Amino acid sequence: MKRLLVFGEKTFKISVPDDAKITFGPWSPPNKKGHWDEGSRQGTLRIYQGSKDNILACFANVSGFRDLTMAYMEEVAKEEGATIWKDDEKGYMREDKVTRKKEWVADPLLTDKRKNKK
């Protein structure tokens, strides 16, 4: 079984049989003039068993996907610090104390979720 990470309107993981055929493209083909109807341009991930006559799944509003067995890292910038506002007879003064660093993260989606749980 392959494990796919699918992202778009929702982010989810799915197990797919090794011999399944996977396609990705617009919801429907363009019209005779070569234009898509509104909404048809959104990505669609389709999974077939054997031939296109035997569709197992179809997911709309997908912007991309990847096989989780592939090594993947992303460079992420992190900023930590504070902005301090001081008030005196001359008016307001702003002081920023920020440190910036970049690092390579193996799974940036997990990093984002940890931040949201705090």
C-alpha positions in Angstrom: 0.0 0.0 0.0 1.1 3.5 -0.8 0.4 6.3 1.7 -0.5 9.7 0.1 -0.6 13.1 1.7 -3.3 15.1 -0.1 -3.6 18.8 0.4 -6.0 21.5 -0.8 -9.3 22.5 0.7 -8.6 19.8 3.3 -5.3 18.0 4.2 -5.6 14.3 4.7 -3.7 11.0 4.3 -5.0 8.0 2.4 -3.7 4.5 1.7 -3.8 3.4 -1.9 -3.2 -0.1 -3.4 0.3 -0.3 -5.0 -1.1 -1.2 -8.4 -3.7 1.6 -8.4 -3.6 4.2 -11.1 -3.6 7.8 -9.8 -4.5 10.8 -11.9 -4.6 14.5 -11.1 -6.2 17.3 -13.2 -9.2 19.6 -13.5 -12.7 18.4 -12.6 -13.8 18.2 -16.2 -12.2 18.8 -19.6 -12.4 22.3 -21.2 -15.4 23.2 -23.4 -15.1 23.3 -27.2 -13.6 26.8 -27.1 -10.8 25.5 -24.8 -12.1 27.2 -21.7 -13.1 25.7 -18.3 -16.4 26.5 -16.6 -16.0 28.2 -13.2 -15.2 25.6 -10.6 -14.0 23.0 -13.2 -10.4 24.3 -12.9 -10.1 23.0 -9.3 -7.8 20.0 -9.0 -9.2 16.5 -8.7 -7.4 13.5 -7.6 -8.7 10.2 -9.0 -7.7 6.7 -8.0 -8.5 3.7 -10.2 -8.0 0.0 -9.7 -6.8 -1.6 -13.0 -8.6 0.5 -15.6 -10.5 3.8 -15.7 -13.7 1.8 -15.6 -13.1 0.8 -12.0 -12.7 4.1 -10.0 -12.0 3.7 -6.3 -12.1 7.3 -5.2 -12.4 10.9 -6.5 -11.4 13.9 -4.4 -12.2 17.5 -5.5 -10.6 20.8 -4.5 -7.1 19.2 -4.3 -4.1 21.4 -5.0 -1.5 18.7 -4.7 -0.4 15.4 -3.3 2.7 13.3 -2.6 3.7 9.8 -1.7 4.8 9.8 2.0 7.6 7.3 1.3 9.4 10.1 -0.6 11.9 12.0 1.5 10.8 15.7 1.8 12.2 18.6 3.6 11.2 22.3 3.5 13.1 25.4 4.6 11.1 27.2 7.2 11.8 30.7 8.6 11.2 31.3 12.3 10.9 34.6 14.0 10.8 35.1 17.8 10.6 38.3 19.6 8.6 41.2 20.8 7.6 44.8 20.0 7.8 47.2 22.9 6.0 50.6 22.7 7.3 53.4 25.0 5.5 56.6 25.7 7.2 59.8 27.0 6.8 63.5 26.5 8.2 63.3 23.0 5.5 60.8 21.9 5.5 57.0 21.2 8.6 55.0 20.4 8.6 51.5 19.0 11.4 49.0 19.8 11.6 45.6 18.0 13.6 42.8 19.5 13.4 40.0 17.0 15.6 37.0 16.1 15.2 35.3 12.8 16.6 32.0 11.7 15.9 29.4 9.0 15.9 25.6 9.4 15.1 22.6 7.4 12.0 20.8 8.6 11.1 17.2 7.5 7.3 17.7 7.8 6.2 21.3 7.9 2.5 20.4 8.2 3.3 18.8 11.6 5.2 22.0 12.7 2.2 24.2 11.8 -0.2 22.0 13.8 1.9 22.1 16.9 1.8 25.9 16.8 -2.0 25.9 16.5 -2.5 23.7 19.5 -0.7 26.1 21.9 
